[in-house]
Amino acid sequence: MAYEIESLNSKKSKKRADLTKAAIKTFAQKGFHRTKISDIAKKAKVADGTVYLYFENKDDLLIKCFEEMLTDLMEKADQRLQAIEDPLEKMLNFIDLHIDYCEKNRDAAKLIIIELRQSPEFYEKYPDFWPIKNYLNYLTKLCKEAIDAGRIREVDPDLLTTIIFGSLDFSITAWLLSKSTIDLKRIRNGVADILHKGLIGDTNNEKND
């Protein structure tokens, strides 16, 4: 009996995951507003009614997609960063994870970064919905740890978080919208270089010129 229940739960989890995967791809390709539940059901190869067994409506499905995507990213971050002691290296590895995740999950990246921004009425309908809150809090914590350890100078960790996220966000948006190839790793290295060296030029070299 216990085995049957476990097997049933496993099938339900897989079906839910399949529906979420189909929804992410469909939302990214067609846009949230143009997507119908029937489109998602067709992509997942199930009947329309099956979607409603797992999600209340299209809005609920979008929210669950965001929650699962960001939970997946945070879990990957925890696993990877546990083995790293240097707080600055933790920050840089988190940036790597962000870029890697977007490169490997283009549809998810497009949904997070582009599609929902074109749906201000969604935020009006769900004012408490802020999908990247945990992400930003996590990055801010890493910034604070690097500052406290003296690996970077004293700066406002919240502002630093905004600068890092903004740089990545803009670069990945350009990558998603561009037909040409944009080297996201080069962007990562540029951000890392600025974190290491700041923006002030080498005054010693200037004096010697």
Biotite code that builds the C-alpha atoms (Angstrom):
import biotite.structure as struc

atoms = struc.array([
    struc.Atom([0.000, 0.000, 0.000], chain_id="A", res_id=1, res_name="MET", atom_name="CA", element="C"),
    struc.Atom([2.792, 2.395, 0.956], chain_id="A", res_id=2, res_name="ALA", atom_name="CA", element="C"),
    struc.Atom([4.586, 1.555, -2.311], chain_id="A", res_id=3, res_name="TYR", atom_name="CA", element="C"),
    struc.Atom([1.428, 2.287, -4.318], chain_id="A", res_id=4, res_name="GLU", atom_name="CA", element="C"),
    struc.Atom([1.001, 5.669, -2.625], chain_id="A", res_id=5, res_name="ILE", atom_name="CA", element="C"),
    struc.Atom([4.656, 6.523, -3.210], chain_id="A", res_id=6, res_name="GLU", atom_name="CA", element="C"),
    struc.Atom([4.367, 5.495, -6.845], chain_id="A", res_id=7, res_name="SER", atom_name="CA", element="C"),
    struc.Atom([1.215, 7.597, -7.276], chain_id="A", res_id=8, res_name="LEU", atom_name="CA", element="C"),
    struc.Atom([2.906, 10.638, -5.703], chain_id="A", res_id=9, res_name="ASN", atom_name="CA", element="C"),
    struc.Atom([5.889, 10.138, -7.971], chain_id="A", res_id=10, res_name="SER", atom_name="CA", element="C"),
    struc.Atom([3.654, 10.091, -11.059], chain_id="A", res_id=11, res_name="LYS", atom_name="CA", element="C"),
    struc.Atom([1.861, 13.229, -9.880], chain_id="A", res_id=12, res_name="LYS", atom_name="CA", element="C"),
    struc.Atom([5.183, 15.007, -9.299], chain_id="A", res_id=13, res_name="SER", atom_name="CA", element="C"),
    struc.Atom([6.372, 14.054, -12.771], chain_id="A", res_id=14, res_name="LYS", atom_name="CA", element="C"),
    struc.Atom([3.122, 15.194, -14.362], chain_id="A", res_id=15, res_name="LYS", atom_name="CA", element="C"),
    struc.Atom([3.306, 18.502, -12.521], chain_id="A", res_id=16, res_name="ARG", atom_name="CA", element="C"),
    struc.Atom([6.928, 18.951, -13.611], chain_id="A", res_id=17, res_name="ALA", atom_name="CA", element="C"),
    struc.Atom([5.985, 18.163, -17.219], chain_id="A", res_id=18, res_name="ASP", atom_name="CA", element="C"),
    struc.Atom([3.192, 20.743, -17.130], chain_id="A", res_id=19, res_name="LEU", atom_name="CA", element="C"),
    struc.Atom([5.483, 23.371, -15.624], chain_id="A", res_id=20, res_name="THR", atom_name="CA", element="C"),
    struc.Atom([8.139, 22.697, -18.262], chain_id="A", res_id=21, res_name="LYS", atom_name="CA", element="C"),
    struc.Atom([5.539, 22.969, -21.028], chain_id="A", res_id=22, res_name="ALA", atom_name="CA", element="C"),
    struc.Atom([4.185, 26.202, -19.534], chain_id="A", res_id=23, res_name="ALA", atom_name="CA", element="C"),
    struc.Atom([7.621, 27.840, -19.331], chain_id="A", res_id=24, res_name="ILE", atom_name="CA", element="C"),
    struc.Atom([8.355, 27.042, -22.972], chain_id="A", res_id=25, res_name="LYS", atom_name="CA", element="C"),
    struc.Atom([4.916, 28.169, -24.152], chain_id="A", res_id=26, res_name="THR", atom_name="CA", element="C"),
    struc.Atom([4.902, 31.392, -22.116], chain_id="A", res_id=27, res_name="PHE", atom_name="CA", element="C"),
    struc.Atom([8.392, 32.230, -23.418], chain_id="A", res_id=28, res_name="ALA", atom_name="CA", element="C"),
    struc.Atom([7.503, 31.527, -27.050], chain_id="A", res_id=29, res_name="GLN", atom_name="CA", element="C"),
    struc.Atom([3.982, 32.960, -27.281], chain_id="A", res_id=30, res_name="LYS", atom_name="CA", element="C"),
    struc.Atom([3.955, 35.462, -24.432], chain_id="A", res_id=31, res_name="GLY", atom_name="CA", element="C"),
    struc.Atom([1.935, 35.192, -21.243], chain_id="A", res_id=32, res_name="PHE", atom_name="CA", element="C"),
    struc.Atom([-1.147, 37.038, -22.476], chain_id="A", res_id=33, res_name="HIS", atom_name="CA", element="C"),
    struc.Atom([-1.366, 35.201, -25.789], chain_id="A", res_id=34, res_name="ARG", atom_name="CA", element="C"),
    struc.Atom([-0.931, 31.800, -24.201], chain_id="A", res_id=35, res_name="THR", atom_name="CA", element="C"),
    struc.Atom([-4.033, 29.730, -23.482], chain_id="A", res_id=36, res_name="LYS", atom_name="CA", element="C"),
    struc.Atom([-4.329, 26.767, -21.157], chain_id="A", res_id=37, res_name="ILE", atom_name="CA", element="C"),
    struc.Atom([-5.080, 24.679, -24.243], chain_id="A", res_id=38, res_name="SER", atom_name="CA", element="C"),
    struc.Atom([-1.687, 25.693, -25.688], chain_id="A", res_id=39, res_name="ASP", atom_name="CA", element="C"),
    struc.Atom([0.085, 24.435, -22.577], chain_id="A", res_id=40, res_name="ILE", atom_name="CA", element="C"),
    struc.Atom([-1.951, 21.234, -22.538], chain_id="A", res_id=41, res_name="ALA", atom_name="CA", element="C"),
    struc.Atom([-1.096, 20.618, -26.178], chain_id="A", res_id=42, res_name="LYS", atom_name="CA", element="C"),
    struc.Atom([2.619, 21.154, -25.508], chain_id="A", res_id=43, res_name="LYS", atom_name="CA", element="C"),
    struc.Atom([2.455, 18.737, -22.558], chain_id="A", res_id=44, res_name="ALA", atom_name="CA", element="C"),
    struc.Atom([0.363, 16.283, -24.604], chain_id="A", res_id=45, res_name="LYS", atom_name="CA", element="C"),
    struc.Atom([-2.487, 16.133, -22.091], chain_id="A", res_id=46, res_name="VAL", atom_name="CA", element="C"),
    struc.Atom([-6.150, 17.121, -22.037], chain_id="A", res_id=47, res_name="ALA", atom_name="CA", element="C"),
    struc.Atom([-6.985, 20.710, -21.047], chain_id="A", res_id=48, res_name="ASP", atom_name="CA", element="C"),
    struc.Atom([-8.704, 19.500, -17.882], chain_id="A", res_id=49, res_name="GLY", atom_name="CA", element="C"),
    struc.Atom([-5.521, 17.828, -16.672], chain_id="A", res_id=50, res_name="THR", atom_name="CA", element="C"),
    struc.Atom([-3.869, 21.224, -16.232], chain_id="A", res_id=51, res_name="VAL", atom_name="CA", element="C"),
    struc.Atom([-6.634, 22.283, -13.837], chain_id="A", res_id=52, res_name="TYR", atom_name="CA", element="C"),
    struc.Atom([-6.002, 19.221, -11.676], chain_id="A", res_id=53, res_name="LEU", atom_name="CA", element="C"),
    struc.Atom([-2.639, 20.736, -10.744], chain_id="A", res_id=54, res_name="TYR", atom_name="CA", element="C"),
    struc.Atom([-3.118, 24.499, -11.114], chain_id="A", res_id=55, res_name="PHE", atom_name="CA", element="C"),
    struc.Atom([-6.056, 26.820, -10.430], chain_id="A", res_id=56, res_name="GLU", atom_name="CA", element="C"),
    struc.Atom([-5.647, 28.922, -13.578], chain_id="A", res_id=57, res_name="ASN", atom_name="CA", element="C"),
    struc.Atom([-3.061, 30.450, -15.897], chain_id="A", res_id=58, res_name="LYS", atom_name="CA", element="C"),
    struc.Atom([-1.993, 33.024, -13.302], chain_id="A", res_id=59, res_name="ASP", atom_name="CA", element="C"),
    struc.Atom([-1.413, 30.320, -10.702], chain_id="A", res_id=60, res_name="ASP", atom_name="CA", element="C"),
    struc.Atom([0.603, 28.334, -13.234], chain_id="A", res_id=61, res_name="LEU", atom_name="CA", element="C"),
    struc.Atom([2.835, 31.330, -14.008], chain_id="A", res_id=62, res_name="LEU", atom_name="CA", element="C"),
    struc.Atom([3.461, 31.963, -10.305], chain_id="A", res_id=63, res_name="ILE", atom_name="CA", element="C"),
    struc.Atom([4.336, 28.302, -9.728], chain_id="A", res_id=64, res_name="LYS", atom_name="CA", element="C"),
    struc.Atom([6.708, 28.392, -12.707], chain_id="A", res_id=65, res_name="CYS", atom_name="CA", element="C"),
    struc.Atom([8.595, 31.312, -11.172], chain_id="A", res_id=66, res_name="PHE", atom_name="CA", element="C"),
    struc.Atom([8.721, 29.688, -7.766], chain_id="A", res_id=67, res_name="GLU", atom_name="CA", element="C"),
    struc.Atom([10.119, 26.457, -9.189], chain_id="A", res_id=68, res_name="GLU", atom_name="CA", element="C"),
    struc.Atom([12.685, 28.181, -11.413], chain_id="A", res_id=69, res_name="MET", atom_name="CA", element="C"),
    struc.Atom([14.068, 30.350, -8.649], chain_id="A", res_id=70, res_name="LEU", atom_name="CA", element="C"),
    struc.Atom([13.977, 27.527, -6.098], chain_id="A", res_id=71, res_name="THR", atom_name="CA", element="C"),
    struc.Atom([16.005, 25.429, -8.537], chain_id="A", res_id=72, res_name="ASP", atom_name="CA", element="C"),
    struc.Atom([18.557, 28.230, -8.942], chain_id="A", res_id=73, res_name="LEU", atom_name="CA", element="C"),
    struc.Atom([18.852, 28.787, -5.178], chain_id="A", res_id=74, res_name="MET", atom_name="CA", element="C"),
    struc.Atom([19.314, 25.072, -4.509], chain_id="A", res_id=75, res_name="GLU", atom_name="CA", element="C"),
    struc.Atom([22.075, 24.901, -7.111], chain_id="A", res_id=76, res_name="LYS", atom_name="CA", element="C"),
    struc.Atom([23.713, 27.918, -5.474], chain_id="A", res_id=77, res_name="ALA", atom_name="CA", element="C"),
    struc.Atom([23.614, 26.331, -2.021], chain_id="A", res_id=78, res_name="ASP", atom_name="CA", element="C"),
    struc.Atom([25.169, 23.125, -3.313], chain_id="A", res_id=79, res_name="GLN", atom_name="CA", element="C"),
    struc.Atom([27.944, 24.890, -5.181], chain_id="A", res_id=80, res_name="ARG", atom_name="CA", element="C"),
    struc.Atom([28.829, 27.574, -2.647], chain_id="A", res_id=81, res_name="LEU", atom_name="CA", element="C"),
    struc.Atom([29.021, 25.288, 0.384], chain_id="A", res_id=82, res_name="GLN", atom_name="CA", element="C"),
    struc.Atom([32.460, 24.097, -0.722], chain_id="A", res_id=83, res_name="ALA", atom_name="CA", element="C"),
    struc.Atom([33.829, 27.648, -1.166], chain_id="A", res_id=84, res_name="ILE", atom_name="CA", element="C"),
    struc.Atom([35.331, 29.545, 1.771], chain_id="A", res_id=85, res_name="GLU", atom_name="CA", element="C"),
    struc.Atom([36.380, 32.859, 0.215], chain_id="A", res_id=86, res_name="ASP", atom_name="CA", element="C"),
    struc.Atom([33.349, 35.231, 0.318], chain_id="A", res_id=87, res_name="PRO", atom_name="CA", element="C"),
    struc.Atom([34.440, 37.044, -2.845], chain_id="A", res_id=88, res_name="LEU", atom_name="CA", element="C"),
    struc.Atom([34.748, 33.764, -4.730], chain_id="A", res_id=89, res_name="GLU", atom_name="CA", element="C"),
    struc.Atom([31.246, 32.902, -3.525], chain_id="A", res_id=90, res_name="LYS", atom_name="CA", element="C"),
    struc.Atom([29.947, 36.109, -5.112], chain_id="A", res_id=91, res_name="MET", atom_name="CA", element="C"),
    struc.Atom([31.736, 35.393, -8.393], chain_id="A", res_id=92, res_name="LEU", atom_name="CA", element="C"),
    struc.Atom([30.520, 31.796, -8.436], chain_id="A", res_id=93, res_name="ASN", atom_name="CA", element="C"),
    struc.Atom([26.974, 33.005, -7.860], chain_id="A", res_id=94, res_name="PHE", atom_name="CA", element="C"),
    struc.Atom([27.344, 35.245, -10.901], chain_id="A", res_id=95, res_name="ILE", atom_name="CA", element="C"),
    struc.Atom([28.622, 32.217, -12.844], chain_id="A", res_id=96, res_name="ASP", atom_name="CA", element="C"),
    struc.Atom([25.567, 30.246, -11.758], chain_id="A", res_id=97, res_name="LEU", atom_name="CA", element="C"),
    struc.Atom([23.244, 33.017, -12.884], chain_id="A", res_id=98, res_name="HIS", atom_name="CA", element="C"),
    struc.Atom([24.816, 33.089, -16.343], chain_id="A", res_id=99, res_name="ILE", atom_name="CA", element="C"),
    struc.Atom([25.039, 29.302, -16.639], chain_id="A", res_id=100, res_name="ASP", atom_name="CA", element="C"),
    struc.Atom([21.387, 28.917, -15.679], chain_id="A", res_id=101, res_name="TYR", atom_name="CA", element="C"),
    struc.Atom([20.262, 31.435, -18.300], chain_id="A", res_id=102, res_name="CYS", atom_name="CA", element="C"),
    struc.Atom([22.421, 29.874, -21.020], chain_id="A", res_id=103, res_name="GLU", atom_name="CA", element="C"),
    struc.Atom([21.099, 26.393, -20.292], chain_id="A", res_id=104, res_name="LYS", atom_name="CA", element="C"),
    struc.Atom([17.486, 27.508, -19.735], chain_id="A", res_id=105, res_name="ASN", atom_name="CA", element="C"),
    struc.Atom([16.871, 30.163, -22.388], chain_id="A", res_id=106, res_name="ARG", atom_name="CA", element="C"),
    struc.Atom([13.074, 29.874, -22.194], chain_id="A", res_id=107, res_name="ASP", atom_name="CA", element="C"),
    struc.Atom([13.144, 30.276, -18.424], chain_id="A", res_id=108, res_name="ALA", atom_name="CA", element="C"),
    struc.Atom([15.464, 33.276, -18.724], chain_id="A", res_id=109, res_name="ALA", atom_name="CA", element="C"),
    struc.Atom([13.191, 34.899, -21.302], chain_id="A", res_id=110, res_name="LYS", atom_name="CA", element="C"),
    struc.Atom([10.159, 34.337, -19.104], chain_id="A", res_id=111, res_name="LEU", atom_name="CA", element="C"),
    struc.Atom([11.836, 35.788, -16.006], chain_id="A", res_id=112, res_name="ILE", atom_name="CA", element="C"),
    struc.Atom([13.588, 38.716, -17.632], chain_id="A", res_id=113, res_name="ILE", atom_name="CA", element="C"),
    struc.Atom([11.368, 39.790, -20.538], chain_id="A", res_id=114, res_name="ILE", atom_name="CA", element="C"),
    struc.Atom([7.842, 38.402, -20.569], chain_id="A", res_id=115, res_name="GLU", atom_name="CA", element="C"),
    struc.Atom([6.664, 39.351, -17.101], chain_id="A", res_id=116, res_name="LEU", atom_name="CA", element="C"),
    struc.Atom([7.980, 42.902, -17.507], chain_id="A", res_id=117, res_name="ARG", atom_name="CA", element="C"),
    struc.Atom([5.494, 43.325, -20.295], chain_id="A", res_id=118, res_name="GLN", atom_name="CA", element="C"),
    struc.Atom([2.675, 42.431, -17.907], chain_id="A", res_id=119, res_name="SER", atom_name="CA", element="C"),
    struc.Atom([2.406, 45.328, -15.410], chain_id="A", res_id=120, res_name="PRO", atom_name="CA", element="C"),
    struc.Atom([-1.258, 44.454, -14.886], chain_id="A", res_id=121, res_name="GLU", atom_name="CA", element="C"),
    struc.Atom([-0.111, 41.109, -13.489], chain_id="A", res_id=122, res_name="PHE", atom_name="CA", element="C"),
    struc.Atom([1.716, 42.942, -10.696], chain_id="A", res_id=123, res_name="TYR", atom_name="CA", element="C"),
    struc.Atom([-1.322, 45.137, -10.148], chain_id="A", res_id=124, res_name="GLU", atom_name="CA", element="C"),
    struc.Atom([-3.408, 42.020, -9.721], chain_id="A", res_id=125, res_name="LYS", atom_name="CA", element="C"),
    struc.Atom([-0.826, 40.372, -7.432], chain_id="A", res_id=126, res_name="TYR", atom_name="CA", element="C"),
    struc.Atom([0.962, 43.257, -5.632], chain_id="A", res_id=127, res_name="PRO", atom_name="CA", element="C"),
    struc.Atom([2.732, 40.873, -3.236], chain_id="A", res_id=128, res_name="ASP", atom_name="CA", element="C"),
    struc.Atom([4.208, 38.830, -6.072], chain_id="A", res_id=129, res_name="PHE", atom_name="CA", element="C"),
    struc.Atom([7.926, 39.607, -6.296], chain_id="A", res_id=130, res_name="TRP", atom_name="CA", element="C"),
    struc.Atom([9.601, 36.545, -7.782], chain_id="A", res_id=131, res_name="PRO", atom_name="CA", element="C"),
    struc.Atom([13.219, 37.688, -7.470], chain_id="A", res_id=132, res_name="ILE", atom_name="CA", element="C"),
    struc.Atom([13.020, 38.766, -3.819], chain_id="A", res_id=133, res_name="LYS", atom_name="CA", element="C"),
    struc.Atom([14.758, 35.638, -2.494], chain_id="A", res_id=134, res_name="ASN", atom_name="CA", element="C"),
    struc.Atom([17.359, 35.893, -5.245], chain_id="A", res_id=135, res_name="TYR", atom_name="CA", element="C"),
    struc.Atom([18.218, 39.493, -4.348], chain_id="A", res_id=136, res_name="LEU", atom_name="CA", element="C"),
    struc.Atom([18.287, 38.701, -0.625], chain_id="A", res_id=137, res_name="ASN", atom_name="CA", element="C"),
    struc.Atom([20.683, 35.830, -1.312], chain_id="A", res_id=138, res_name="TYR", atom_name="CA", element="C"),
    struc.Atom([23.008, 38.033, -3.365], chain_id="A", res_id=139, res_name="LEU", atom_name="CA", element="C"),
    struc.Atom([22.887, 40.784, -0.727], chain_id="A", res_id=140, res_name="THR", atom_name="CA", element="C"),
    struc.Atom([23.911, 38.242, 1.916], chain_id="A", res_id=141, res_name="LYS", atom_name="CA", element="C"),
    struc.Atom([26.924, 37.252, -0.199], chain_id="A", res_id=142, res_name="LEU", atom_name="CA", element="C"),
    struc.Atom([27.861, 40.916, -0.643], chain_id="A", res_id=143, res_name="CYS", atom_name="CA", element="C"),
    struc.Atom([27.680, 41.520, 3.111], chain_id="A", res_id=144, res_name="LYS", atom_name="CA", element="C"),
    struc.Atom([29.883, 38.494, 3.793], chain_id="A", res_id=145, res_name="GLU", atom_name="CA", element="C"),
    struc.Atom([32.513, 39.742, 1.329], chain_id="A", res_id=146, res_name="ALA", atom_name="CA", element="C"),
    struc.Atom([32.448, 43.211, 2.904], chain_id="A", res_id=147, res_name="ILE", atom_name="CA", element="C"),
    struc.Atom([32.646, 41.886, 6.475], chain_id="A", res_id=148, res_name="ASP", atom_name="CA", element="C"),
    struc.Atom([35.606, 39.684, 5.510], chain_id="A", res_id=149, res_name="ALA", atom_name="CA", element="C"),
    struc.Atom([37.422, 42.655, 3.987], chain_id="A", res_id=150, res_name="GLY", atom_name="CA", element="C"),
    struc.Atom([37.474, 41.083, 0.531], chain_id="A", res_id=151, res_name="ARG", atom_name="CA", element="C"),
    struc.Atom([35.863, 44.189, -0.919], chain_id="A", res_id=152, res_name="ILE", atom_name="CA", element="C"),
    struc.Atom([35.791, 47.676, 0.552], chain_id="A", res_id=153, res_name="ARG", atom_name="CA", element="C"),
    struc.Atom([32.965, 49.095, 2.630], chain_id="A", res_id=154, res_name="GLU", atom_name="CA", element="C"),
    struc.Atom([30.037, 49.826, 0.329], chain_id="A", res_id=155, res_name="VAL", atom_name="CA", element="C"),
    struc.Atom([26.270, 49.681, 0.602], chain_id="A", res_id=156, res_name="ASP", atom_name="CA", element="C"),
    struc.Atom([25.505, 45.950, 0.066], chain_id="A", res_id=157, res_name="PRO", atom_name="CA", element="C"),
    struc.Atom([22.003, 46.681, -1.202], chain_id="A", res_id=158, res_name="ASP", atom_name="CA", element="C"),
    struc.Atom([23.369, 49.115, -3.788], chain_id="A", res_id=159, res_name="LEU", atom_name="CA", element="C"),
    struc.Atom([26.092, 46.648, -4.775], chain_id="A", res_id=160, res_name="LEU", atom_name="CA", element="C"),
    struc.Atom([23.427, 43.973, -5.246], chain_id="A", res_id=161, res_name="THR", atom_name="CA", element="C"),
    struc.Atom([21.473, 46.303, -7.512], chain_id="A", res_id=162, res_name="THR", atom_name="CA", element="C"),
    struc.Atom([24.586, 47.101, -9.559], chain_id="A", res_id=163, res_name="ILE", atom_name="CA", element="C"),
    struc.Atom([25.527, 43.438, -10.018], chain_id="A", res_id=164, res_name="ILE", atom_name="CA", element="C"),
    struc.Atom([21.996, 42.314, -10.795], chain_id="A", res_id=165, res_name="PHE", atom_name="CA", element="C"),
    struc.Atom([21.411, 45.262, -13.104], chain_id="A", res_id=166, res_name="GLY", atom_name="CA", element="C"),
    struc.Atom([24.582, 44.533, -15.073], chain_id="A", res_id=167, res_name="SER", atom_name="CA", element="C"),
    struc.Atom([23.670, 40.887, -15.517], chain_id="A", res_id=168, res_name="LEU", atom_name="CA", element="C"),
    struc.Atom([20.029, 41.657, -16.217], chain_id="A", res_id=169, res_name="ASP", atom_name="CA", element="C"),
    struc.Atom([20.823, 44.157, -18.972], chain_id="A", res_id=170, res_name="PHE", atom_name="CA", element="C"),
    struc.Atom([23.469, 41.914, -20.555], chain_id="A", res_id=171, res_name="SER", atom_name="CA", element="C"),
    struc.Atom([21.244, 38.832, -20.556], chain_id="A", res_id=172, res_name="ILE", atom_name="CA", element="C"),
    struc.Atom([18.329, 40.848, -21.951], chain_id="A", res_id=173, res_name="THR", atom_name="CA", element="C"),
    struc.Atom([20.555, 41.958, -24.834], chain_id="A", res_id=174, res_name="ALA", atom_name="CA", element="C"),
    struc.Atom([21.645, 38.346, -25.321], chain_id="A", res_id=175, res_name="TRP", atom_name="CA", element="C"),
    struc.Atom([18.042, 37.119, -25.416], chain_id="A", res_id=176, res_name="LEU", atom_name="CA", element="C"),
    struc.Atom([16.950, 39.779, -27.896], chain_id="A", res_id=177, res_name="LEU", atom_name="CA", element="C"),
    struc.Atom([20.015, 39.742, -30.116], chain_id="A", res_id=178, res_name="SER", atom_name="CA", element="C"),
    struc.Atom([20.388, 37.490, -33.144], chain_id="A", res_id=179, res_name="LYS", atom_name="CA", element="C"),
    struc.Atom([24.146, 37.776, -32.868], chain_id="A", res_id=180, res_name="SER", atom_name="CA", element="C"),
    struc.Atom([26.261, 35.962, -30.319], chain_id="A", res_id=181, res_name="THR", atom_name="CA", element="C"),
    struc.Atom([26.974, 37.773, -27.061], chain_id="A", res_id=182, res_name="ILE", atom_name="CA", element="C"),
    struc.Atom([29.680, 36.303, -24.869], chain_id="A", res_id=183, res_name="ASP", atom_name="CA", element="C"),
    struc.Atom([28.076, 36.228, -21.423], chain_id="A", res_id=184, res_name="LEU", atom_name="CA", element="C"),
    struc.Atom([31.285, 34.874, -19.894], chain_id="A", res_id=185, res_name="LYS", atom_name="CA", element="C"),
    struc.Atom([33.048, 38.058, -21.001], chain_id="A", res_id=186, res_name="ARG", atom_name="CA", element="C"),
    struc.Atom([30.372, 40.039, -19.163], chain_id="A", res_id=187, res_name="ILE", atom_name="CA", element="C"),
    struc.Atom([30.991, 37.915, -16.070], chain_id="A", res_id=188, res_name="ARG", atom_name="CA", element="C"),
    struc.Atom([34.738, 38.532, -16.266], chain_id="A", res_id=189, res_name="ASN", atom_name="CA", element="C"),
    struc.Atom([34.158, 42.251, -16.657], chain_id="A", res_id=190, res_name="GLY", atom_name="CA", element="C"),
    struc.Atom([31.955, 42.364, -13.565], chain_id="A", res_id=191, res_name="VAL", atom_name="CA", element="C"),
    struc.Atom([34.530, 40.304, -11.652], chain_id="A", res_id=192, res_name="ALA", atom_name="CA", element="C"),
    struc.Atom([37.333, 42.656, -12.716], chain_id="A", res_id=193, res_name="ASP", atom_name="CA", element="C"),
    struc.Atom([35.409, 45.706, -11.532], chain_id="A", res_id=194, res_name="ILE", atom_name="CA", element="C"),
    struc.Atom([34.679, 44.022, -8.200], chain_id="A", res_id=195, res_name="LEU", atom_name="CA", element="C"),
    struc.Atom([38.368, 43.221, -7.795], chain_id="A", res_id=196, res_name="HIS", atom_name="CA", element="C"),
    struc.Atom([39.870, 46.512, -8.967], chain_id="A", res_id=197, res_name="LYS", atom_name="CA", element="C"),
    struc.Atom([37.134, 49.108, -8.865], chain_id="A", res_id=198, res_name="GLY", atom_name="CA", element="C"),
    struc.Atom([37.022, 51.982, -11.336], chain_id="A", res_id=199, res_name="LEU", atom_name="CA", element="C"),
    struc.Atom([39.953, 54.137, -10.241], chain_id="A", res_id=200, res_name="ILE", atom_name="CA", element="C"),
    struc.Atom([42.914, 54.047, -12.620], chain_id="A", res_id=201, res_name="GLY", atom_name="CA", element="C"),
    struc.Atom([46.474, 53.136, -11.647], chain_id="A", res_id=202, res_name="ASP", atom_name="CA", element="C"),
    struc.Atom([47.750, 56.519, -10.387], chain_id="A", res_id=203, res_name="THR", atom_name="CA", element="C"),
    struc.Atom([51.320, 55.204, -10.036], chain_id="A", res_id=204, res_name="ASN", atom_name="CA", element="C"),
    struc.Atom([51.489, 54.432, -13.751], chain_id="A", res_id=205, res_name="ASN", atom_name="CA", element="C"),
    struc.Atom([49.957, 57.789, -14.591], chain_id="A", res_id=206, res_name="GLU", atom_name="CA", element="C"),
    struc.Atom([52.650, 59.586, -12.578], chain_id="A", res_id=207, res_name="LYS", atom_name="CA", element="C"),
    struc.Atom([55.400, 57.603, -14.315], chain_id="A", res_id=208, res_name="ASN", atom_name="CA", element="C"),
    struc.Atom([54.153, 58.455, -17.818], chain_id="A", res_id=209, res_name="ASP", atom_name="CA", element="C"),
])
